[in-house]
Amino acid sequence: MKATIWHNPRCSKSREALALLEEAGAEVTIIRYLDTPPTRDELARLYARAGLAPRDALRKDAPRVSTDDEALDTMAADPATIERPLVETDKGVVLARPPERVRSIL
């Protein structure tokens, strides 16, 4: 199984999600999203596939926004505002907080 994780190695939840993927034997593509930020369109695609409103995927310490479009603009302009980790497989996309949520798409 292939998986992609938008990862921040300084984040314990992101490290835990990555470990769960590796333990499950997934072939993991790691995208360090602070170094290689996703585009606004990529974020919109991921959140739509996850069934998440972009406003619900902003970090709690991010600037407050009123619309999903504002949330996407904020995350595209400053990837540090993206809640992590996002994980995608052929079975779907999850915001892996808690990390155990990755199991639902393995």
N, CA, C and O atoms as a Tinker XYZ file with bonds, in Angstrom:
   424  protein
     1  N      0.841000   -1.180000    0.000000    73     2
     2  CA     0.000000    0.000000    0.000000    64     1     3
     3  C      0.883000    1.240000    0.000000    63     2     4     5
     4  O      1.910000    1.297000    0.676000    81     3
     5  N      0.458000    2.220000   -0.771000    73     3     6
     6  CA     1.167000    3.494000   -0.829000    64     5     7
     7  C      0.427000    4.504000    0.038000    63     6     8     9
     8  O     -0.801000    4.501000    0.118000    81     7
     9  N      1.205000    5.366000    0.682000    73     7    10
    10  CA     0.644000    6.430000    1.505000    64     9    11
    11  C      1.505000    7.671000    1.335000    63    10    12    13
    12  O      2.709000    7.587000    1.092000    81    11
    13  N      0.869000    8.810000    1.466000    73    11    14
    14  CA     1.582000   10.084000    1.469000    64    13    15
    15  C      1.244000   10.777000    2.778000    63    14    16    17
    16  O      0.083000   10.841000    3.183000    81    15
    17  N      2.275000   11.295000    3.432000    73    15    18
    18  CA     2.064000   12.045000    4.671000    64    17    19
    19  C      2.665000   13.433000    4.505000    63    18    20    21
    20  O      3.817000   13.584000    4.099000    81    19
    21  N      1.865000   14.441000    4.826000    73    19    22
    22  CA     2.357000   15.814000    4.897000    64    21    23
    23  C      2.823000   15.956000    6.331000    63    22    24    25
    24  O      2.021000   16.030000    7.262000    81    23
    25  N      4.131000   15.992000    6.488000    73    23    26
    26  CA     4.800000   15.688000    7.748000    64    25    27
    27  C      5.623000   16.860000    8.269000    63    26    28    29
    28  O      6.232000   17.612000    7.508000    81    27
    29  N      5.619000   16.987000    9.583000    73    27    30
    30  CA     6.529000   17.894000   10.277000    64    29    31
    31  C      7.273000   17.036000   11.301000    63    30    32    33
    32  O      6.680000   16.615000   12.295000    81    31
    33  N      8.561000   16.772000   11.074000    73    31    34
    34  CA     9.280000   15.878000   11.976000    64    33    35
    35  C      9.404000   16.405000   13.411000    63    34    36    37
    36  O      9.747000   15.643000   14.315000    81    35
    37  N      9.133000   17.685000   13.629000    73    35    38
    38  CA     9.182000   18.239000   14.987000    64    37    39
    39  C      7.892000   17.985000   15.761000    63    38    40    41
    40  O      7.830000   18.230000   16.966000    81    39
    41  N      6.863000   17.493000   15.071000    73    39    42
    42  CA     5.550000   17.266000   15.684000    64    41    43
    43  C      5.428000   15.812000   16.142000    63    42    44    45
    44  O      5.601000   14.894000   15.341000    81    43
    45  N      5.135000   15.601000   17.403000    73    43    46
    46  CA     5.032000   14.239000   17.928000    64    45    47
    47  C      3.882000   13.472000   17.271000    63    46    48    49
    48  O      4.021000   12.276000   17.010000    81    47
    49  N      2.771000   14.117000   17.003000    73    47    50
    50  CA     1.629000   13.436000   16.369000    64    49    51
    51  C      1.984000   13.019000   14.949000    63    50    52    53
    52  O      1.588000   11.945000   14.495000    81    51
    53  N      2.716000   13.852000   14.263000    73    51    54
    54  CA     3.146000   13.522000   12.911000    64    53    55
    55  C      4.123000   12.343000   12.933000    63    54    56    57
    56  O      4.029000   11.440000   12.102000    81    55
    57  N      5.042000   12.354000   13.869000    73    55    58
    58  CA     5.984000   11.227000   13.998000    64    57    59
    59  C      5.243000    9.942000   14.346000    63    58    60    61
    60  O      5.581000    8.878000   13.828000    81    59
    61  N      4.246000   10.023000   15.210000    73    59    62
    62  CA     3.468000    8.831000   15.575000    64    61    63
    63  C      2.695000    8.293000   14.380000    63    62    64    65
    64  O      2.651000    7.081000   14.168000    81    63
    65  N      2.088000    9.171000   13.600000    73    63    66
    66  CA     1.341000    8.731000   12.418000    64    65    67
    67  C      2.278000    8.068000   11.417000    63    66    68    69
    68  O      1.935000    7.039000   10.833000    81    67
    69  N      3.456000    8.647000   11.215000    73    67    70
    70  CA     4.438000    8.058000   10.309000    64    69    71
    71  C      4.853000    6.672000   10.796000    63    70    72    73
    72  O      4.963000    5.744000    9.996000    81    71
    73  N      5.081000    6.527000   12.086000    73    71    74
    74  CA     5.457000    5.219000   12.643000    64    73    75
    75  C      4.357000    4.190000   12.412000    63    74    76    77
    76  O      4.649000    3.041000   12.081000    81    75
    77  N      3.095000    4.583000   12.582000    73    75    78
    78  CA     1.980000    3.659000   12.335000    64    77    79
    79  C      1.938000    3.229000   10.874000    63    78    80    81
    80  O      1.693000    2.060000   10.577000    81    79
    81  N      2.173000    4.156000    9.972000    73    79    82
    82  CA     2.205000    3.814000    8.546000    64    81    83
    83  C      3.320000    2.830000    8.248000    63    82    84    85
    84  O      3.121000    1.848000    7.534000    81    83
    85  N      4.493000    3.100000    8.799000    73    83    86
    86  CA     5.636000    2.223000    8.562000    64    85    87
    87  C      5.410000    0.843000    9.175000    63    86    88    89
    88  O      5.748000   -0.170000    8.564000    81    87
    89  N      4.840000    0.800000   10.377000    73    87    90
    90  CA     4.542000   -0.487000   11.022000    64    89    91
    91  C      3.551000   -1.310000   10.206000    63    90    92    93
    92  O      3.602000   -2.540000   10.214000    81    91
    93  N      2.645000   -0.624000    9.499000    73    91    94
    94  CA     1.653000   -1.306000    8.683000    64    93    95
    95  C      2.245000   -1.762000    7.348000    63    94    96    97
    96  O      1.568000   -2.419000    6.557000    81    95
    97  N      3.500000   -1.413000    7.103000    73    95    98
    98  CA     4.159000   -1.833000    5.872000    64    97    99
    99  C      3.859000   -0.952000    4.679000    63    98   100   101
   100  O      4.105000   -1.351000    3.541000    81    99
   101  N      3.334000    0.237000    4.916000    73    99   102
   102  CA     3.019000    1.151000    3.817000    64   101   103
   103  C      4.303000    1.673000    3.181000    63   102   104   105
   104  O      5.312000    1.884000    3.854000    81   103
   105  N      4.239000    1.872000    1.884000    73   103   106
   106  CA     5.304000    2.543000    1.151000    64   105   107
   107  C      4.975000    4.037000    1.252000    63   106   108   109
   108  O      4.071000    4.526000    0.575000    81   107
   109  N      5.716000    4.754000    2.103000    73   107   110
   110  CA     5.340000    6.112000    2.481000    64   109   111
   111  C      6.157000    7.155000    1.720000    63   110   112   113
   112  O      7.387000    7.114000    1.695000    81   111
   113  N      5.442000    8.082000    1.107000    73   111   114
   114  CA     6.060000    9.281000    0.557000    64   113   115
   115  C      5.911000   10.354000    1.617000    63   114   116   117
   116  O      4.797000   10.664000    2.039000    81   115
   117  N      7.016000   10.916000    2.046000    73   115   118
   118  CA     7.009000   11.938000    3.087000    64   117   119
   119  C      7.202000   13.303000    2.442000    63   118   120   121
   120  O      8.199000   13.550000    1.762000    81   119
   121  N      6.238000   14.182000    2.666000    73   119   122
   122  CA     6.344000   15.555000    2.186000    64   121   123
   123  C      6.480000   16.454000    3.407000    63   122   124   125
   124  O      5.550000   16.590000    4.202000    81   123
   125  N      7.629000   17.053000    3.541000    73   123   126
   126  CA     7.839000   18.005000    4.647000    64   125   127
   127  C      7.192000   19.322000    4.217000    63   126   128   129
   128  O      7.812000   20.155000    3.556000    81   127
   129  N      5.939000   19.480000    4.608000    73   127   130
   130  CA     5.106000   20.536000    4.053000    64   129   131
   131  C      5.585000   21.946000    4.387000    63   130   132   133
   132  O      5.201000   22.899000    3.709000    81   131
   133  N      6.410000   22.095000    5.412000    73   131   134
   134  CA     6.960000   23.425000    5.690000    64   133   135
   135  C      8.031000   23.783000    4.671000    63   134   136   137
   136  O      8.240000   24.960000    4.374000    81   135
   137  N      8.717000   22.766000    4.129000    73   135   138
   138  CA     9.746000   22.979000    3.112000    64   137   139
   139  C      9.157000   22.961000    1.701000    63   138   140   141
   140  O      9.620000   23.683000    0.818000    81   139
   141  N      8.140000   22.135000    1.501000    73   139   142
   142  CA     7.476000   21.983000    0.206000    64   141   143
   143  C      5.977000   22.114000    0.437000    63   142   144   145
   144  O      5.269000   21.109000    0.505000    81   143
   145  N      5.489000   23.346000    0.557000    73   143   146
   146  CA     4.075000   23.534000    0.895000    64   145   147
   147  C      3.135000   23.071000   -0.219000    63   146   148   149
   148  O      3.435000   23.227000   -1.403000    81   147
   149  N      1.996000   22.503000    0.176000    73   147   150
   150  CA     0.984000   22.165000   -0.822000    64   149   151
   151  C      0.367000   23.455000   -1.374000    63   150   152   153
   152  O      0.320000   24.478000   -0.690000    81   151
   153  N     -0.095000   23.388000   -2.602000    73   151   154
   154  CA    -0.778000   24.540000   -3.185000    64   153   155
   155  C     -2.177000   24.658000   -2.594000    63   154   156   157
   156  O     -2.677000   23.742000   -1.940000    81   155
   157  N     -2.781000   25.784000   -2.834000    73   155   158
   158  CA    -4.151000   26.004000   -2.381000    64   157   159
   159  C     -5.075000   24.947000   -2.988000    63   158   160   161
   160  O     -5.938000   24.398000   -2.302000    81   159
   161  N     -4.884000   24.664000   -4.294000    73   159   162
   162  CA    -5.711000   23.662000   -4.964000    64   161   163
   163  C     -5.492000   22.273000   -4.375000    63   162   164   165
   164  O     -6.444000   21.510000   -4.214000    81   163
   165  N     -4.246000   21.942000   -4.053000    73   163   166
   166  CA    -3.958000   20.636000   -3.453000    64   165   167
   167  C     -4.617000   20.522000   -2.079000    63   166   168   169
   168  O     -5.185000   19.482000   -1.747000    81   167
   169  N     -4.542000   21.574000   -1.292000    73   167   170
   170  CA    -5.206000   21.572000    0.014000    64   169   171
   171  C     -6.716000   21.393000   -0.150000    63   170   172   173
   172  O     -7.335000   20.609000    0.569000    81   171
   173  N     -7.298000   22.119000   -1.093000    73   171   174
   174  CA    -8.746000   22.005000   -1.323000    64   173   175
   175  C     -9.097000   20.568000   -1.699000    63   174   176   177
   176  O    -10.088000   20.028000   -1.208000    81   175
   177  N     -8.299000   19.944000   -2.562000    73   175   178
   178  CA    -8.548000   18.558000   -2.971000    64   177   179
   179  C     -8.459000   17.609000   -1.788000    63   178   180   181
   180  O     -9.315000   16.741000   -1.612000    81   179
   181  N     -7.414000   17.776000   -0.972000    73   179   182
   182  CA    -7.218000   16.896000    0.181000    64   181   183
   183  C     -8.367000   17.012000    1.175000    63   182   184   185
   184  O     -8.900000   16.002000    1.635000    81   183
   185  N     -8.746000   18.234000    1.504000    73   183   186
   186  CA    -9.826000   18.419000    2.485000    64   185   187
   187  C    -11.164000   17.934000    1.942000    63   186   188   189
   188  O    -11.972000   17.379000    2.687000    81   187
   189  N    -11.402000   18.140000    0.646000    73   187   190
   190  CA   -12.647000   17.628000    0.053000    64   189   191
   191  C    -12.665000   16.105000    0.142000    63   190   192   193
   192  O    -13.685000   15.511000    0.491000    81   191
   193  N    -11.551000   15.486000   -0.171000    73   191   194
   194  CA   -11.480000   14.019000   -0.123000    64   193   195
   195  C    -11.634000   13.509000    1.312000    63   194   196   197
   196  O    -12.175000   12.427000    1.539000    81   195
   197  N    -11.155000   14.293000    2.273000    73   195   198
   198  CA   -11.264000   13.906000    3.682000    64   197   199
   199  C    -12.636000   14.228000    4.258000    63   198   200   201
   200  O    -12.973000   13.769000    5.350000    81   199
   201  N    -13.428000   15.012000    3.537000    73   199   202
   202  CA   -14.722000   15.427000    4.069000    64   201   203
   203  C    -14.582000   16.460000    5.173000    63   202   204   205
   204  O    -15.421000   16.544000    6.070000    81   203
   205  N    -13.508000   17.249000    5.100000    73   203   206
   206  CA   -13.230000   18.268000    6.111000    64   205   207
   207  C    -13.417000   19.664000    5.543000    63   206   208   209
   208  O    -13.041000   19.929000    4.401000    81   207
   209  N    -13.986000   20.539000    6.320000    73   207   210
   210  CA   -14.013000   21.948000    5.953000    64   209   211
   211  C    -12.625000   22.511000    6.222000    63   210   212   213
   212  O    -12.072000   22.281000    7.298000    81   211
   213  N    -12.049000   23.239000    5.276000    73   211   214
   214  CA   -10.714000   23.802000    5.513000    64   213   215
   215  C    -10.616000   24.608000    6.807000    63   214   216   217
   216  O     -9.568000   24.603000    7.453000    81   215
   217  N    -11.677000   25.291000    7.192000    73   215   218
   218  CA   -11.638000   26.043000    8.457000    64   217   219
   219  C    -11.363000   25.136000    9.651000    63   218   220   221
   220  O    -10.776000   25.564000   10.645000    81   219
   221  N    -11.799000   23.865000    9.542000    73   219   222
   222  CA   -11.593000   22.913000   10.626000    64   221   223
   223  C    -10.194000   22.312000   10.609000    63   222   224   225
   224  O     -9.823000   21.567000   11.516000    81   223
   225  N     -9.420000   22.632000    9.581000    73   223   226
   226  CA    -8.077000   22.078000    9.441000    64   225   227
   227  C     -6.988000   23.096000    9.712000    63   226   228   229
   228  O     -5.805000   22.813000    9.522000    81   227
   229  N     -7.377000   24.272000   10.153000    73   227   230
   230  CA    -6.394000   25.275000   10.574000    64   229   231
   231  C     -5.920000   24.955000   11.984000    63   230   232   233
   232  O     -6.691000   24.479000   12.818000    81   231
   233  N     -4.653000   25.220000   12.238000    73   231   234
   234  CA    -4.155000   25.060000   13.609000    64   233   235
   235  C     -4.894000   26.024000   14.525000    63   234   236   237
   236  O     -5.337000   27.091000   14.101000    81   235
   237  N     -5.015000   25.639000   15.755000    73   235   238
   238  CA    -5.755000   26.464000   16.712000    64   237   239
   239  C     -5.131000   27.842000   16.924000    63   238   240   241
   240  O     -5.832000   28.795000   17.265000    81   239
   241  N     -3.817000   27.952000   16.724000    73   239   242
   242  CA    -3.149000   29.238000   16.920000    64   241   243
   243  C     -3.064000   30.062000   15.630000    63   242   244   245
   244  O     -2.412000   31.105000   15.605000    81   243
   245  N     -3.722000   29.597000   14.557000    73   243   246
   246  CA    -3.748000   30.329000   13.285000    64   245   247
   247  C     -4.711000   31.504000   13.390000    63   246   248   249
   248  O     -5.594000   31.509000   14.247000    81   247
   249  N     -4.547000   32.490000   12.530000    73   247   250
   250  CA    -5.518000   33.590000   12.520000    64   249   251
   251  C     -6.928000   33.059000   12.264000    63   250   252   253
   252  O     -7.108000   32.122000   11.486000    81   251
   253  N     -7.896000   33.638000   12.899000    73   251   254
   254  CA    -9.290000   33.235000   12.714000    64   253   255
   255  C     -9.773000   33.696000   11.344000    63   254   256   257
   256  O     -9.437000   34.787000   10.882000    81   255
   257  N    -10.556000   32.853000   10.716000    73   255   258
   258  CA   -11.111000   33.165000    9.404000    64   257   259
   259  C    -12.612000   32.896000    9.422000    63   258   260   261
   260  O    -13.123000   32.186000   10.288000    81   259
   261  N    -13.309000   33.483000    8.441000    73   259   262
   262  CA   -14.765000   33.332000    8.377000    64   261   263
   263  C    -15.220000   32.308000    7.359000    63   262   264   265
   264  O    -16.313000   31.754000    7.477000    81   263
   265  N    -14.380000   32.048000    6.344000    73   263   266
   266  CA   -14.810000   31.161000    5.261000    64   265   267
   267  C    -13.736000   30.114000    4.970000    63   266   268   269
   268  O    -12.579000   30.249000    5.366000    81   267
   269  N    -14.161000   29.072000    4.268000    73   267   270
   270  CA   -13.203000   28.052000    3.840000    64   269   271
   271  C    -12.200000   28.630000    2.850000    63   270   272   273
   272  O    -11.029000   28.252000    2.865000    81   271
   273  N    -12.646000   29.541000    1.991000    73   271   274
   274  CA   -11.716000   30.175000    1.053000    64   273   275
   275  C    -10.633000   30.945000    1.795000    63   274   276   277
   276  O     -9.463000   30.890000    1.417000    81   275
   277  N    -11.009000   31.658000    2.841000    73   275   278
   278  CA   -10.009000   32.373000    3.643000    64   277   279
   279  C     -9.056000   31.395000    4.318000    63   278   280   281
   280  O     -7.859000   31.662000    4.423000    81   279
   281  N     -9.578000   30.274000    4.770000    73   279   282
   282  CA    -8.726000   29.262000    5.402000    64   281   283
   283  C     -7.709000   28.729000    4.404000    63   282   284   285
   284  O     -6.526000   28.618000    4.726000    81   283
   285  N     -8.156000   28.400000    3.201000    73   283   286
   286  CA    -7.237000   27.902000    2.170000    64   285   287
   287  C     -6.193000   28.952000    1.814000    63   286   288   289
   288  O     -5.019000   28.625000    1.645000    81   287
   289  N     -6.611000   30.211000    1.699000    73   287   290
   290  CA    -5.664000   31.290000    1.406000    64   289   291
   291  C     -4.627000   31.415000    2.514000    63   290   292   293
   292  O     -3.440000   31.592000    2.240000    81   291
   293  N     -5.073000   31.323000    3.765000    73   291   294
   294  CA    -4.173000   31.422000    4.911000    64   293   295
   295  C     -3.158000   30.289000    4.906000    63   294   296   297
   296  O     -1.963000   30.520000    5.090000    81   295
   297  N     -3.631000   29.067000    4.696000    73   295   298
   298  CA    -2.725000   27.908000    4.702000    64   297   299
   299  C     -1.756000   27.940000    3.533000    63   298   300   301
   300  O     -0.593000   27.565000    3.684000    81   299
   301  N     -2.220000   28.383000    2.365000    73   299   302
   302  CA    -1.346000   28.455000    1.202000    64   301   303
   303  C     -0.262000   29.518000    1.406000    63   302   304   305
   304  O      0.875000   29.347000    0.966000    81   303
   305  N     -0.624000   30.616000    2.077000    73   303   306
   306  CA     0.338000   31.686000    2.321000    64   305   307
   307  C      1.310000   31.350000    3.448000    63   306   308   309
   308  O      2.454000   31.804000    3.438000    81   307
   309  N      0.861000   30.558000    4.417000    73   307   310
   310  CA     1.688000   30.221000    5.576000    64   309   311
   311  C      1.429000   28.772000    5.970000    63   310   312   313
   312  O      0.513000   28.498000    6.746000    81   311
   313  N      2.228000   27.836000    5.441000    73   311   314
   314  CA     1.968000   26.418000    5.708000    64   313   315
   315  C      2.064000   26.039000    7.189000    63   314   316   317
   316  O      1.592000   24.970000    7.574000    81   315
   317  N      2.655000   26.880000    8.015000    73   315   318
   318  CA     2.709000   26.594000    9.455000    64   317   319
   319  C      1.317000   26.611000   10.079000    63   318   320   321
   320  O      1.139000   26.138000   11.201000    81   319
   321  N      0.327000   27.152000    9.363000    73   319   322
   322  CA    -1.043000   27.197000    9.890000    64   321   323
   323  C     -1.828000   25.927000    9.583000    63   322   324   325
   324  O     -2.967000   25.786000   10.028000    81   323
   325  N     -1.234000   24.998000    8.826000    73   323   326
   326  CA    -1.901000   23.745000    8.477000    64   325   327
   327  C     -1.821000   22.779000    9.657000    63   326   328   329
   328  O     -0.733000   22.490000   10.154000    81   327
   329  N     -2.968000   22.284000   10.101000    73   327   330
   330  CA    -2.963000   21.249000   11.139000    64   329   331
   331  C     -2.390000   19.983000   10.534000    63   330   332   333
   332  O     -2.653000   19.667000    9.374000    81   331
   333  N     -1.615000   19.266000   11.310000    73   331   334
   334  CA    -0.931000   18.087000   10.793000    64   333   335
   335  C     -1.132000   16.904000   11.700000    63   334   336   337
   336  O     -1.547000   17.034000   12.851000    81   335
   337  N     -0.830000   15.751000   11.158000    73   335   338
   338  CA    -0.423000   15.434000    9.790000    64   337   339
   339  C     -1.621000   15.068000    8.925000    63   338   340   341
   340  O     -2.609000   14.514000    9.407000    81   339
   341  N     -1.517000   15.381000    7.669000    73   339   342
   342  CA    -2.477000   14.899000    6.680000    64   341   343
   343  C     -1.900000   13.636000    6.077000    63   342   344   345
   344  O     -0.711000   13.584000    5.761000    81   343
   345  N     -2.725000   12.623000    5.915000    73   343   346
   346  CA    -2.274000   11.350000    5.349000    64   345   347
   347  C     -3.267000   10.936000    4.267000    63   346   348   349
   348  O     -4.481000   10.997000    4.461000    81   347
   349  N     -2.725000   10.511000    3.117000    73   347   350
   350  CA    -3.559000   10.071000    2.004000    64   349   351
   351  C     -3.129000    8.692000    1.544000    63   350   352   353
   352  O     -1.938000    8.409000    1.417000    81   351
   353  N     -4.111000    7.837000    1.296000    73   351   354
   354  CA    -3.902000    6.538000    0.653000    64   353   355
   355  C     -4.984000    6.401000   -0.413000    63   354   356   357
   356  O     -5.800000    7.304000   -0.599000    81   355
   357  N     -4.986000    5.268000   -1.111000    73   355   358
   358  CA    -6.042000    5.013000   -2.088000    64   357   359
   359  C     -7.418000    4.961000   -1.426000    63   358   360   361
   360  O     -8.437000    5.166000   -2.087000    81   359
   361  N     -7.447000    4.688000   -0.128000    73   359   362
   362  CA    -8.725000    4.559000    0.583000    64   361   363
   363  C     -9.266000    5.884000    1.104000    63   362   364   365
   364  O    -10.416000    5.940000    1.540000    81   363
   365  N     -8.466000    6.956000    1.072000    73   363   366
   366  CA    -8.959000    8.241000    1.537000    64   365   367
   367  C     -7.881000    9.123000    2.125000    63   366   368   369
   368  O     -6.685000    8.852000    2.013000    81   367
   369  N     -8.343000   10.184000    2.754000    73   367   370
   370  CA    -7.473000   11.176000    3.404000    64   369   371
   371  C     -7.971000   11.378000    4.818000    63   370   372   373
   372  O     -9.177000   11.462000    5.054000    81   371
   373  N     -7.038000   11.457000    5.769000    73   371   374
   374  CA    -7.402000   11.795000    7.147000    64   373   375
   375  C     -6.456000   12.853000    7.682000    63   374   376   377
   376  O     -5.288000   12.930000    7.302000    81   375
   377  N     -6.993000   13.654000    8.566000    73   375   378
   378  CA    -6.179000   14.498000    9.421000    64   377   379
   379  C     -5.903000   13.629000   10.642000    63   378   380   381
   380  O     -6.789000   13.396000   11.463000    81   379
   381  N     -4.681000   13.158000   10.751000    73   379   382
   382  CA    -4.352000   12.114000   11.726000    64   381   383
   383  C     -4.088000   12.688000   13.112000    63   382   384   385
   384  O     -2.986000   12.581000   13.650000    81   383
   385  N     -5.106000   13.287000   13.664000    73   383   386
   386  CA    -5.105000   13.755000   15.048000    64   385   387
   387  C     -6.369000   13.201000   15.677000    63   386   388   389
   388  O     -7.446000   13.758000   15.465000    81   387
   389  N     -6.277000   12.157000   16.422000    73   387   390
   390  CA    -5.085000   11.454000   16.885000    64   389   391
   391  C     -4.471000   10.596000   15.767000    63   390   392   393
   392  O     -5.147000   10.264000   14.793000    81   391
   393  N     -3.201000   10.247000   15.913000    73   391   394
   394  CA    -2.503000    9.485000   14.882000    64   393   395
   395  C     -3.179000    8.178000   14.489000    63   394   396   397
   396  O     -3.041000    7.733000   13.350000    81   395
   397  N     -3.902000    7.559000   15.407000    73   395   398
   398  CA    -4.555000    6.280000   15.138000    64   397   399
   399  C     -5.574000    6.366000   14.003000    63   398   400   401
   400  O     -5.986000    5.335000   13.470000    81   399
   401  N     -5.980000    7.562000   13.632000    73   399   402
   402  CA    -6.934000    7.721000   12.522000    64   401   403
   403  C     -6.376000    7.176000   11.207000    63   402   404   405
   404  O     -7.143000    6.853000   10.300000    81   403
   405  N     -5.045000    7.070000   11.092000    73   403   406
   406  CA    -4.494000    6.538000    9.841000    64   405   407
   407  C     -4.961000    5.114000    9.605000    63   406   408   409
   408  O     -5.051000    4.682000    8.456000    81   407
   409  N     -5.254000    4.389000   10.648000    73   407   410
   410  CA    -5.692000    2.997000   10.488000    64   409   411
   411  C     -6.961000    2.889000    9.640000    63   410   412   413
   412  O     -7.187000    1.872000    8.983000    81   411
   413  N     -7.783000    3.930000    9.656000    73   411   414
   414  CA    -9.037000    3.884000    8.900000    64   413   415
   415  C     -8.829000    3.940000    7.391000    63   414   416   417
   416  O     -9.757000    3.660000    6.633000    81   415
   417  N     -7.625000    4.296000    6.944000    73   415   418
   418  CA    -7.375000    4.373000    5.496000    64   417   419
   419  C     -6.268000    3.423000    5.065000    63   418   420   421
   420  O     -5.723000    3.554000    3.969000    81   419
   421  N     -5.935000    2.466000    5.926000    73   419   422
   422  CA    -4.917000    1.476000    5.563000    64   421   423
   423  C     -5.562000    0.269000    4.899000    63   422   424
   424  O     -4.866000   -0.673000    4.521000    81   423
